[in-house]
Amino acid sequence: MKNNEQKPDFLFDQINYKFLLIGIAVIAVGFILMAGGGSDDPKVFNEAELFSFRRIRLAPTVVLLGFGVTIYSIFKNPKSSK
């Protein structure tokens, strides 16, 4: 009866899942780069830290790259690479 068992049919191939996990990790890194910049004293506004290059330019770019990798992992056709 073991001959009749079927292997589960996944929506994506293994390489798609790898790219998907990489994309999610890159998105997470981008959001981590955006974190911080707060102040313990509510009367103090640290403009230089809040509007730094890391938070305004780098972090959103990293998040968008992560979304691009994730979209690529969804559209990648594993059958054409074999």
PyMOL Python script that loads the backbone (N, CA, C, O; Angstrom):
from pymol import cmd

cmd.read_pdbstr("""\
ATOM      1  N   MET A   1       0.809  -1.194   0.000  1.00  0.00           N
ATOM      2  CA  MET A   1       0.000   0.000   0.000  1.00  0.00           C
ATOM      3  C   MET A   1       0.853   1.259   0.000  1.00  0.00           C
ATOM      4  O   MET A   1       0.338   2.347  -0.256  1.00  0.00           O
ATOM      5  N   LYS A   2       2.121   1.138   0.275  1.00  0.00           N
ATOM      6  CA  LYS A   2       2.987   2.316   0.315  1.00  0.00           C
ATOM      7  C   LYS A   2       3.192   2.897  -1.077  1.00  0.00           C
ATOM      8  O   LYS A   2       3.563   4.065  -1.192  1.00  0.00           O
ATOM      9  N   ASN A   3       2.968   2.142  -2.121  1.00  0.00           N
ATOM     10  CA  ASN A   3       3.132   2.657  -3.473  1.00  0.00           C
ATOM     11  C   ASN A   3       2.060   3.674  -3.831  1.00  0.00           C
ATOM     12  O   ASN A   3       2.261   4.499  -4.721  1.00  0.00           O
ATOM     13  N   ASN A   4       0.917   3.622  -3.142  1.00  0.00           N
ATOM     14  CA  ASN A   4      -0.194   4.526  -3.446  1.00  0.00           C
ATOM     15  C   ASN A   4      -0.071   5.860  -2.730  1.00  0.00           C
ATOM     16  O   ASN A   4      -0.824   6.786  -3.030  1.00  0.00           O
ATOM     17  N   GLU A   5       0.870   5.984  -1.778  1.00  0.00           N
ATOM     18  CA  GLU A   5       1.028   7.243  -1.056  1.00  0.00           C
ATOM     19  C   GLU A   5       1.588   8.306  -1.986  1.00  0.00           C
ATOM     20  O   GLU A   5       2.529   8.070  -2.744  1.00  0.00           O
ATOM     21  N   GLN A   6       0.984   9.478  -1.904  1.00  0.00           N
ATOM     22  CA  GLN A   6       1.427  10.572  -2.757  1.00  0.00           C
ATOM     23  C   GLN A   6       2.204  11.586  -1.939  1.00  0.00           C
ATOM     24  O   GLN A   6       1.891  11.854  -0.779  1.00  0.00           O
ATOM     25  N   LYS A   7       3.205  12.133  -2.564  1.00  0.00           N
ATOM     26  CA  LYS A   7       3.990  13.203  -1.941  1.00  0.00           C
ATOM     27  C   LYS A   7       3.143  14.474  -1.931  1.00  0.00           C
ATOM     28  O   LYS A   7       2.486  14.774  -2.928  1.00  0.00           O
ATOM     29  N   PRO A   8       3.141  15.235  -0.819  1.00  0.00           N
ATOM     30  CA  PRO A   8       2.325  16.455  -0.801  1.00  0.00           C
ATOM     31  C   PRO A   8       2.774  17.428  -1.878  1.00  0.00           C
ATOM     32  O   PRO A   8       3.967  17.616  -2.115  1.00  0.00           O
ATOM     33  N   ASP A   9       1.797  18.038  -2.520  1.00  0.00           N
ATOM     34  CA  ASP A   9       2.076  18.965  -3.610  1.00  0.00           C
ATOM     35  C   ASP A   9       2.041  20.385  -3.059  1.00  0.00           C
ATOM     36  O   ASP A   9       0.970  20.903  -2.743  1.00  0.00           O
ATOM     37  N   PHE A  10       3.223  21.023  -2.941  1.00  0.00           N
ATOM     38  CA  PHE A  10       3.319  22.367  -2.410  1.00  0.00           C
ATOM     39  C   PHE A  10       3.090  23.384  -3.518  1.00  0.00           C
ATOM     40  O   PHE A  10       3.304  23.103  -4.698  1.00  0.00           O
ATOM     41  N   LEU A  11       2.657  24.556  -3.119  1.00  0.00           N
ATOM     42  CA  LEU A  11       2.388  25.608  -4.088  1.00  0.00           C
ATOM     43  C   LEU A  11       3.678  26.117  -4.727  1.00  0.00           C
ATOM     44  O   LEU A  11       3.708  26.405  -5.924  1.00  0.00           O
ATOM     45  N   PHE A  12       4.748  26.228  -3.927  1.00  0.00           N
ATOM     46  CA  PHE A  12       6.024  26.719  -4.414  1.00  0.00           C
ATOM     47  C   PHE A  12       7.082  25.632  -4.284  1.00  0.00           C
ATOM     48  O   PHE A  12       6.889  24.636  -3.588  1.00  0.00           O
ATOM     49  N   ASP A  13       8.201  25.842  -4.965  1.00  0.00           N
ATOM     50  CA  ASP A  13       9.342  24.948  -4.854  1.00  0.00           C
ATOM     51  C   ASP A  13      10.215  25.414  -3.682  1.00  0.00           C
ATOM     52  O   ASP A  13       9.982  26.480  -3.113  1.00  0.00           O
ATOM     53  N   GLN A  14      11.195  24.626  -3.337  1.00  0.00           N
ATOM     54  CA  GLN A  14      12.050  24.931  -2.190  1.00  0.00           C
ATOM     55  C   GLN A  14      12.783  26.260  -2.372  1.00  0.00           C
ATOM     56  O   GLN A  14      12.935  27.014  -1.411  1.00  0.00           O
ATOM     57  N   ILE A  15      13.235  26.554  -3.580  1.00  0.00           N
ATOM     58  CA  ILE A  15      13.964  27.807  -3.828  1.00  0.00           C
ATOM     59  C   ILE A  15      13.062  29.020  -3.614  1.00  0.00           C
ATOM     60  O   ILE A  15      13.527  30.067  -3.161  1.00  0.00           O
ATOM     61  N   ASN A  16      11.772  28.885  -3.937  1.00  0.00           N
ATOM     62  CA  ASN A  16      10.831  29.979  -3.700  1.00  0.00           C
ATOM     63  C   ASN A  16      10.704  30.277  -2.208  1.00  0.00           C
ATOM     64  O   ASN A  16      10.666  31.438  -1.801  1.00  0.00           O
ATOM     65  N   TYR A  17      10.640  29.228  -1.400  1.00  0.00           N
ATOM     66  CA  TYR A  17      10.533  29.425   0.045  1.00  0.00           C
ATOM     67  C   TYR A  17      11.804  30.043   0.617  1.00  0.00           C
ATOM     68  O   TYR A  17      11.736  30.835   1.557  1.00  0.00           O
ATOM     69  N   LYS A  18      12.950  29.694   0.068  1.00  0.00           N
ATOM     70  CA  LYS A  18      14.199  30.302   0.529  1.00  0.00           C
ATOM     71  C   LYS A  18      14.209  31.800   0.241  1.00  0.00           C
ATOM     72  O   LYS A  18      14.555  32.602   1.108  1.00  0.00           O
ATOM     73  N   PHE A  19      13.825  32.177  -0.991  1.00  0.00           N
ATOM     74  CA  PHE A  19      13.755  33.597  -1.332  1.00  0.00           C
ATOM     75  C   PHE A  19      12.717  34.314  -0.481  1.00  0.00           C
ATOM     76  O   PHE A  19      12.924  35.463  -0.091  1.00  0.00           O
ATOM     77  N   LEU A  20      11.606  33.651  -0.190  1.00  0.00           N
ATOM     78  CA  LEU A  20      10.572  34.246   0.636  1.00  0.00           C
ATOM     79  C   LEU A  20      11.082  34.528   2.043  1.00  0.00           C
ATOM     80  O   LEU A  20      10.834  35.604   2.589  1.00  0.00           O
ATOM     81  N   LEU A  21      11.784  33.581   2.629  1.00  0.00           N
ATOM     82  CA  LEU A  21      12.339  33.783   3.968  1.00  0.00           C
ATOM     83  C   LEU A  21      13.415  34.870   3.977  1.00  0.00           C
ATOM     84  O   LEU A  21      13.505  35.653   4.923  1.00  0.00           O
ATOM     85  N   ILE A  22      14.226  34.914   2.926  1.00  0.00           N
ATOM     86  CA  ILE A  22      15.237  35.972   2.819  1.00  0.00           C
ATOM     87  C   ILE A  22      14.553  37.341   2.732  1.00  0.00           C
ATOM     88  O   ILE A  22      14.981  38.294   3.383  1.00  0.00           O
ATOM     89  N   GLY A  23      13.502  37.434   1.933  1.00  0.00           N
ATOM     90  CA  GLY A  23      12.764  38.682   1.801  1.00  0.00           C
ATOM     91  C   GLY A  23      12.149  39.131   3.112  1.00  0.00           C
ATOM     92  O   GLY A  23      12.194  40.315   3.448  1.00  0.00           O
ATOM     93  N   ILE A  24      11.572  38.193   3.859  1.00  0.00           N
ATOM     94  CA  ILE A  24      10.986  38.526   5.155  1.00  0.00           C
ATOM     95  C   ILE A  24      12.066  38.986   6.126  1.00  0.00           C
ATOM     96  O   ILE A  24      11.843  39.911   6.907  1.00  0.00           O
ATOM     97  N   ALA A  25      13.221  38.356   6.085  1.00  0.00           N
ATOM     98  CA  ALA A  25      14.322  38.762   6.962  1.00  0.00           C
ATOM     99  C   ALA A  25      14.819  40.168   6.612  1.00  0.00           C
ATOM    100  O   ALA A  25      15.124  40.957   7.506  1.00  0.00           O
ATOM    101  N   VAL A  26      14.900  40.482   5.323  1.00  0.00           N
ATOM    102  CA  VAL A  26      15.344  41.819   4.900  1.00  0.00           C
ATOM    103  C   VAL A  26      14.324  42.880   5.334  1.00  0.00           C
ATOM    104  O   VAL A  26      14.706  43.971   5.755  1.00  0.00           O
ATOM    105  N   ILE A  27      13.037  42.562   5.230  1.00  0.00           N
ATOM    106  CA  ILE A  27      12.001  43.481   5.696  1.00  0.00           C
ATOM    107  C   ILE A  27      12.144  43.721   7.196  1.00  0.00           C
ATOM    108  O   ILE A  27      12.045  44.857   7.659  1.00  0.00           O
ATOM    109  N   ALA A  28      12.374  42.656   7.948  1.00  0.00           N
ATOM    110  CA  ALA A  28      12.536  42.782   9.401  1.00  0.00           C
ATOM    111  C   ALA A  28      13.744  43.660   9.744  1.00  0.00           C
ATOM    112  O   ALA A  28      13.675  44.482  10.657  1.00  0.00           O
ATOM    113  N   VAL A  29      14.846  43.484   9.014  1.00  0.00           N
ATOM    114  CA  VAL A  29      16.032  44.316   9.241  1.00  0.00           C
ATOM    115  C   VAL A  29      15.711  45.785   8.965  1.00  0.00           C
ATOM    116  O   VAL A  29      16.154  46.667   9.700  1.00  0.00           O
ATOM    117  N   GLY A  30      14.947  46.043   7.916  1.00  0.00           N
ATOM    118  CA  GLY A  30      14.558  47.422   7.608  1.00  0.00           C
ATOM    119  C   GLY A  30      13.748  48.050   8.717  1.00  0.00           C
ATOM    120  O   GLY A  30      13.964  49.212   9.060  1.00  0.00           O
ATOM    121  N   PHE A  31      12.814  47.300   9.286  1.00  0.00           N
ATOM    122  CA  PHE A  31      12.015  47.849  10.383  1.00  0.00           C
ATOM    123  C   PHE A  31      12.846  48.016  11.646  1.00  0.00           C
ATOM    124  O   PHE A  31      12.606  48.941  12.422  1.00  0.00           O
ATOM    125  N   ILE A  32      13.799  47.155  11.862  1.00  0.00           N
ATOM    126  CA  ILE A  32      14.701  47.312  13.005  1.00  0.00           C
ATOM    127  C   ILE A  32      15.544  48.576  12.840  1.00  0.00           C
ATOM    128  O   ILE A  32      15.796  49.288  13.811  1.00  0.00           O
ATOM    129  N   LEU A  33      15.978  48.855  11.608  1.00  0.00           N
ATOM    130  CA  LEU A  33      16.738  50.081  11.354  1.00  0.00           C
ATOM    131  C   LEU A  33      15.904  51.334  11.600  1.00  0.00           C
ATOM    132  O   LEU A  33      16.452  52.379  11.953  1.00  0.00           O
ATOM    133  N   MET A  34      14.587  51.244  11.419  1.00  0.00           N
ATOM    134  CA  MET A  34      13.712  52.387  11.656  1.00  0.00           C
ATOM    135  C   MET A  34      13.466  52.637  13.138  1.00  0.00           C
ATOM    136  O   MET A  34      13.083  53.743  13.518  1.00  0.00           O
ATOM    137  N   ALA A  35      13.674  51.655  13.963  1.00  0.00           N
ATOM    138  CA  ALA A  35      13.327  51.755  15.389  1.00  0.00           C
ATOM    139  C   ALA A  35      14.226  52.750  16.109  1.00  0.00           C
ATOM    140  O   ALA A  35      15.329  53.055  15.657  1.00  0.00           O
ATOM    141  N   GLY A  36      13.741  53.240  17.219  1.00  0.00           N
ATOM    142  CA  GLY A  36      14.528  54.132  18.068  1.00  0.00           C
ATOM    143  C   GLY A  36      14.269  55.580  17.775  1.00  0.00           C
ATOM    144  O   GLY A  36      13.308  55.934  17.092  1.00  0.00           O
ATOM    145  N   GLY A  37      15.138  56.415  18.301  1.00  0.00           N
ATOM    146  CA  GLY A  37      15.025  57.846  18.080  1.00  0.00           C
ATOM    147  C   GLY A  37      14.154  58.558  19.085  1.00  0.00           C
ATOM    148  O   GLY A  37      13.943  59.767  18.992  1.00  0.00           O
ATOM    149  N   GLY A  38      13.650  57.810  20.043  1.00  0.00           N
ATOM    150  CA  GLY A  38      12.796  58.422  21.054  1.00  0.00           C
ATOM    151  C   GLY A  38      13.622  59.085  22.141  1.00  0.00           C
ATOM    152  O   GLY A  38      14.847  58.966  22.178  1.00  0.00           O
ATOM    153  N   SER A  39      12.935  59.777  23.013  1.00  0.00           N
ATOM    154  CA  SER A  39      13.596  60.467  24.118  1.00  0.00           C
ATOM    155  C   SER A  39      12.904  60.085  25.414  1.00  0.00           C
ATOM    156  O   SER A  39      11.693  59.869  25.445  1.00  0.00           O
ATOM    157  N   ASP A  40      13.686  60.002  26.484  1.00  0.00           N
ATOM    158  CA  ASP A  40      13.102  59.707  27.791  1.00  0.00           C
ATOM    159  C   ASP A  40      12.337  60.907  28.333  1.00  0.00           C
ATOM    160  O   ASP A  40      11.371  60.748  29.080  1.00  0.00           O
ATOM    161  N   ASP A  41      12.762  62.090  27.962  1.00  0.00           N
ATOM    162  CA  ASP A  41      12.112  63.317  28.416  1.00  0.00           C
ATOM    163  C   ASP A  41      11.164  63.810  27.323  1.00  0.00           C
ATOM    164  O   ASP A  41      11.619  64.109  26.219  1.00  0.00           O
ATOM    165  N   PRO A  42       9.871  63.902  27.594  1.00  0.00           N
ATOM    166  CA  PRO A  42       8.926  64.323  26.544  1.00  0.00           C
ATOM    167  C   PRO A  42       9.107  65.775  26.114  1.00  0.00           C
ATOM    168  O   PRO A  42       8.565  66.180  25.085  1.00  0.00           O
ATOM    169  N   LYS A  43       9.844  66.554  26.868  1.00  0.00           N
ATOM    170  CA  LYS A  43      10.061  67.960  26.511  1.00  0.00           C
ATOM    171  C   LYS A  43      11.255  68.143  25.583  1.00  0.00           C
ATOM    172  O   LYS A  43      11.493  69.243  25.083  1.00  0.00           O
ATOM    173  N   VAL A  44      12.017  67.054  25.348  1.00  0.00           N
ATOM    174  CA  VAL A  44      13.211  67.126  24.506  1.00  0.00           C
ATOM    175  C   VAL A  44      12.904  66.477  23.161  1.00  0.00           C
ATOM    176  O   VAL A  44      12.431  65.342  23.100  1.00  0.00           O
ATOM    177  N   PHE A  45      13.179  67.211  22.088  1.00  0.00           N
ATOM    178  CA  PHE A  45      12.990  66.696  20.730  1.00  0.00           C
ATOM    179  C   PHE A  45      14.352  66.636  20.057  1.00  0.00           C
ATOM    180  O   PHE A  45      14.959  67.668  19.774  1.00  0.00           O
ATOM    181  N   ASN A  46      14.829  65.422  19.801  1.00  0.00           N
ATOM    182  CA  ASN A  46      16.141  65.228  19.200  1.00  0.00           C
ATOM    183  C   ASN A  46      15.968  65.082  17.688  1.00  0.00           C
ATOM    184  O   ASN A  46      15.799  63.975  17.176  1.00  0.00           O
ATOM    185  N   GLU A  47      16.010  66.199  16.991  1.00  0.00           N
ATOM    186  CA  GLU A  47      15.761  66.208  15.550  1.00  0.00           C
ATOM    187  C   GLU A  47      16.841  65.457  14.775  1.00  0.00           C
ATOM    188  O   GLU A  47      16.534  64.760  13.808  1.00  0.00           O
ATOM    189  N   ALA A  48      18.078  65.590  15.181  1.00  0.00           N
ATOM    190  CA  ALA A  48      19.182  64.946  14.457  1.00  0.00           C
ATOM    191  C   ALA A  48      19.064  63.421  14.505  1.00  0.00           C
ATOM    192  O   ALA A  48      19.359  62.741  13.521  1.00  0.00           O
ATOM    193  N   GLU A  49      18.639  62.893  15.637  1.00  0.00           N
ATOM    194  CA  GLU A  49      18.518  61.438  15.748  1.00  0.00           C
ATOM    195  C   GLU A  49      17.267  60.930  15.037  1.00  0.00           C
ATOM    196  O   GLU A  49      17.297  59.881  14.392  1.00  0.00           O
ATOM    197  N   LEU A  50      16.187  61.661  15.155  1.00  0.00           N
ATOM    198  CA  LEU A  50      14.924  61.225  14.565  1.00  0.00           C
ATOM    199  C   LEU A  50      14.955  61.285  13.043  1.00  0.00           C
ATOM    200  O   LEU A  50      14.458  60.378  12.376  1.00  0.00           O
ATOM    201  N   PHE A  51      15.533  62.346  12.491  1.00  0.00           N
ATOM    202  CA  PHE A  51      15.575  62.516  11.041  1.00  0.00           C
ATOM    203  C   PHE A  51      16.949  62.162  10.477  1.00  0.00           C
ATOM    204  O   PHE A  51      17.453  62.859   9.596  1.00  0.00           O
ATOM    205  N   SER A  52      17.543  61.113  10.964  1.00  0.00           N
ATOM    206  CA  SER A  52      18.865  60.696  10.493  1.00  0.00           C
ATOM    207  C   SER A  52      18.749  59.965   9.152  1.00  0.00           C
ATOM    208  O   SER A  52      17.672  59.527   8.749  1.00  0.00           O
ATOM    209  N   PHE A  53      19.881  59.850   8.487  1.00  0.00           N
ATOM    210  CA  PHE A  53      19.933  59.147   7.202  1.00  0.00           C
ATOM    211  C   PHE A  53      19.427  57.720   7.331  1.00  0.00           C
ATOM    212  O   PHE A  53      18.744  57.218   6.438  1.00  0.00           O
ATOM    213  N   ARG A  54      19.755  57.072   8.426  1.00  0.00           N
ATOM    214  CA  ARG A  54      19.371  55.672   8.630  1.00  0.00           C
ATOM    215  C   ARG A  54      17.852  55.516   8.650  1.00  0.00           C
ATOM    216  O   ARG A  54      17.320  54.582   8.050  1.00  0.00           O
ATOM    217  N   ARG A  55      17.160  56.406   9.322  1.00  0.00           N
ATOM    218  CA  ARG A  55      15.706  56.273   9.465  1.00  0.00           C
ATOM    219  C   ARG A  55      14.931  56.817   8.270  1.00  0.00           C
ATOM    220  O   ARG A  55      13.840  56.332   7.967  1.00  0.00           O
ATOM    221  N   ILE A  56      15.475  57.804   7.598  1.00  0.00           N
ATOM    222  CA  ILE A  56      14.731  58.460   6.517  1.00  0.00           C
ATOM    223  C   ILE A  56      15.030  57.842   5.150  1.00  0.00           C
ATOM    224  O   ILE A  56      14.134  57.755   4.311  1.00  0.00           O
ATOM    225  N   ARG A  57      16.246  57.420   4.916  1.00  0.00           N
ATOM    226  CA  ARG A  57      16.634  56.900   3.596  1.00  0.00           C
ATOM    227  C   ARG A  57      16.948  55.404   3.600  1.00  0.00           C
ATOM    228  O   ARG A  57      16.403  54.653   2.791  1.00  0.00           O
ATOM    229  N   LEU A  58      17.813  54.978   4.496  1.00  0.00           N
ATOM    230  CA  LEU A  58      18.308  53.601   4.466  1.00  0.00           C
ATOM    231  C   LEU A  58      17.227  52.580   4.825  1.00  0.00           C
ATOM    232  O   LEU A  58      17.023  51.618   4.085  1.00  0.00           O
ATOM    233  N   ALA A  59      16.542  52.774   5.936  1.00  0.00           N
ATOM    234  CA  ALA A  59      15.558  51.792   6.396  1.00  0.00           C
ATOM    235  C   ALA A  59      14.406  51.598   5.404  1.00  0.00           C
ATOM    236  O   ALA A  59      14.065  50.452   5.113  1.00  0.00           O
ATOM    237  N   PRO A  60      13.791  52.657   4.870  1.00  0.00           N
ATOM    238  CA  PRO A  60      12.731  52.426   3.883  1.00  0.00           C
ATOM    239  C   PRO A  60      13.236  51.747   2.610  1.00  0.00           C
ATOM    240  O   PRO A  60      12.519  50.951   2.002  1.00  0.00           O
ATOM    241  N   THR A  61      14.468  52.060   2.209  1.00  0.00           N
ATOM    242  CA  THR A  61      15.039  51.399   1.032  1.00  0.00           C
ATOM    243  C   THR A  61      15.227  49.913   1.282  1.00  0.00           C
ATOM    244  O   THR A  61      14.949  49.094   0.406  1.00  0.00           O
ATOM    245  N   VAL A  62      15.698  49.560   2.470  1.00  0.00           N
ATOM    246  CA  VAL A  62      15.888  48.141   2.820  1.00  0.00           C
ATOM    247  C   VAL A  62      14.541  47.424   2.852  1.00  0.00           C
ATOM    248  O   VAL A  62      14.436  46.286   2.393  1.00  0.00           O
ATOM    249  N   VAL A  63      13.514  48.074   3.388  1.00  0.00           N
ATOM    250  CA  VAL A  63      12.183  47.463   3.422  1.00  0.00           C
ATOM    251  C   VAL A  63      11.658  47.244   2.006  1.00  0.00           C
ATOM    252  O   VAL A  63      11.110  46.184   1.704  1.00  0.00           O
ATOM    253  N   LEU A  64      11.821  48.231   1.145  1.00  0.00           N
ATOM    254  CA  LEU A  64      11.365  48.075  -0.242  1.00  0.00           C
ATOM    255  C   LEU A  64      12.136  46.973  -0.968  1.00  0.00           C
ATOM    256  O   LEU A  64      11.554  46.226  -1.753  1.00  0.00           O
ATOM    257  N   LEU A  65      13.432  46.868  -0.712  1.00  0.00           N
ATOM    258  CA  LEU A  65      14.201  45.761  -1.295  1.00  0.00           C
ATOM    259  C   LEU A  65      13.684  44.420  -0.794  1.00  0.00           C
ATOM    260  O   LEU A  65      13.607  43.459  -1.559  1.00  0.00           O
ATOM    261  N   GLY A  66      13.331  44.350   0.476  1.00  0.00           N
ATOM    262  CA  GLY A  66      12.763  43.120   1.024  1.00  0.00           C
ATOM    263  C   GLY A  66      11.449  42.762   0.363  1.00  0.00           C
ATOM    264  O   GLY A  66      11.201  41.596   0.055  1.00  0.00           O
ATOM    265  N   PHE A  67      10.599  43.766   0.141  1.00  0.00           N
ATOM    266  CA  PHE A  67       9.346  43.511  -0.569  1.00  0.00           C
ATOM    267  C   PHE A  67       9.612  43.046  -1.993  1.00  0.00           C
ATOM    268  O   PHE A  67       8.908  42.179  -2.509  1.00  0.00           O
ATOM    269  N   GLY A  68      10.630  43.624  -2.630  1.00  0.00           N
ATOM    270  CA  GLY A  68      10.988  43.192  -3.983  1.00  0.00           C
ATOM    271  C   GLY A  68      11.438  41.750  -4.023  1.00  0.00           C
ATOM    272  O   GLY A  68      11.048  41.009  -4.926  1.00  0.00           O
ATOM    273  N   VAL A  69      12.253  41.332  -3.063  1.00  0.00           N
ATOM    274  CA  VAL A  69      12.702  39.938  -2.994  1.00  0.00           C
ATOM    275  C   VAL A  69      11.516  39.022  -2.736  1.00  0.00           C
ATOM    276  O   VAL A  69      11.435  37.937  -3.312  1.00  0.00           O
ATOM    277  N   THR A  70      10.599  39.446  -1.879  1.00  0.00           N
ATOM    278  CA  THR A  70       9.417  38.642  -1.577  1.00  0.00           C
ATOM    279  C   THR A  70       8.532  38.492  -2.814  1.00  0.00           C
ATOM    280  O   THR A  70       8.043  37.397  -3.094  1.00  0.00           O
ATOM    281  N   ILE A  71       8.325  39.567  -3.544  1.00  0.00           N
ATOM    282  CA  ILE A  71       7.519  39.496  -4.762  1.00  0.00           C
ATOM    283  C   ILE A  71       8.209  38.617  -5.799  1.00  0.00           C
ATOM    284  O   ILE A  71       7.551  37.844  -6.496  1.00  0.00           O
ATOM    285  N   TYR A  72       9.535  38.731  -5.902  1.00  0.00           N
ATOM    286  CA  TYR A  72      10.286  37.870  -6.818  1.00  0.00           C
ATOM    287  C   TYR A  72      10.099  36.398  -6.452  1.00  0.00           C
ATOM    288  O   TYR A  72       9.956  35.549  -7.332  1.00  0.00           O
ATOM    289  N   SER A  73      10.101  36.098  -5.146  1.00  0.00           N
ATOM    290  CA  SER A  73       9.949  34.700  -4.733  1.00  0.00           C
ATOM    291  C   SER A  73       8.576  34.156  -5.101  1.00  0.00           C
ATOM    292  O   SER A  73       8.428  32.961  -5.356  1.00  0.00           O
ATOM    293  N   ILE A  74       7.575  35.022  -5.128  1.00  0.00           N
ATOM    294  CA  ILE A  74       6.233  34.569  -5.489  1.00  0.00           C
ATOM    295  C   ILE A  74       6.136  34.328  -6.989  1.00  0.00           C
ATOM    296  O   ILE A  74       5.538  33.344  -7.423  1.00  0.00           O
ATOM    297  N   PHE A  75       6.721  35.221  -7.783  1.00  0.00           N
ATOM    298  CA  PHE A  75       6.596  35.115  -9.238  1.00  0.00           C
ATOM    299  C   PHE A  75       7.611  34.191  -9.889  1.00  0.00           C
ATOM    300  O   PHE A  75       7.449  33.829 -11.054  1.00  0.00           O
ATOM    301  N   LYS A  76       8.647  33.805  -9.170  1.00  0.00           N
ATOM    302  CA  LYS A  76       9.679  32.942  -9.750  1.00  0.00           C
ATOM    303  C   LYS A  76       9.078  31.593 -10.107  1.00  0.00           C
ATOM    304  O   LYS A  76       8.434  30.945  -9.282  1.00  0.00           O
ATOM    305  N   ASN A  77       9.294  31.188 -11.332  1.00  0.00           N
ATOM    306  CA  ASN A  77       8.778  29.907 -11.797  1.00  0.00           C
ATOM    307  C   ASN A  77       9.883  28.854 -11.666  1.00  0.00           C
ATOM    308  O   ASN A  77      10.845  28.872 -12.434  1.00  0.00           O
ATOM    309  N   PRO A  78       9.754  27.947 -10.708  1.00  0.00           N
ATOM    310  CA  PRO A  78      10.821  26.964 -10.509  1.00  0.00           C
ATOM    311  C   PRO A  78      10.918  25.948 -11.630  1.00  0.00           C
ATOM    312  O   PRO A  78      11.954  25.302 -11.782  1.00  0.00           O
ATOM    313  N   LYS A  79       9.869  25.792 -12.414  1.00  0.00           N
ATOM    314  CA  LYS A  79       9.877  24.802 -13.488  1.00  0.00           C
ATOM    315  C   LYS A  79      10.767  25.225 -14.649  1.00  0.00           C
ATOM    316  O   LYS A  79      11.320  24.379 -15.352  1.00  0.00           O
ATOM    317  N   SER A  80      10.906  26.543 -14.853  1.00  0.00           N
ATOM    318  CA  SER A  80      11.713  27.025 -15.976  1.00  0.00           C
ATOM    319  C   SER A  80      13.211  26.919 -15.703  1.00  0.00           C
ATOM    320  O   SER A  80      14.008  26.919 -16.641  1.00  0.00           O
ATOM    321  N   SER A  81      13.610  26.829 -14.419  1.00  0.00           N
ATOM    322  CA  SER A  81      15.027  26.776 -14.099  1.00  0.00           C
ATOM    323  C   SER A  81      15.563  25.336 -14.115  1.00  0.00           C
ATOM    324  O   SER A  81      16.771  25.122 -14.011  1.00  0.00           O
ATOM    325  N   LYS A  82      14.691  24.380 -14.241  1.00  0.00           N
ATOM    326  CA  LYS A  82      15.145  22.975 -14.247  1.00  0.00           C
ATOM    327  C   LYS A  82      15.426  22.481 -15.636  1.00  0.00           C
ATOM    328  O   LYS A  82      15.814  21.327 -15.814  1.00  0.00           O
TER     329      LYS A  82
END
""", "prot")
cmd.dss("prot")
cmd.show_as("cartoon", "prot")
cmd.util.cbc("prot")
cmd.orient("prot")
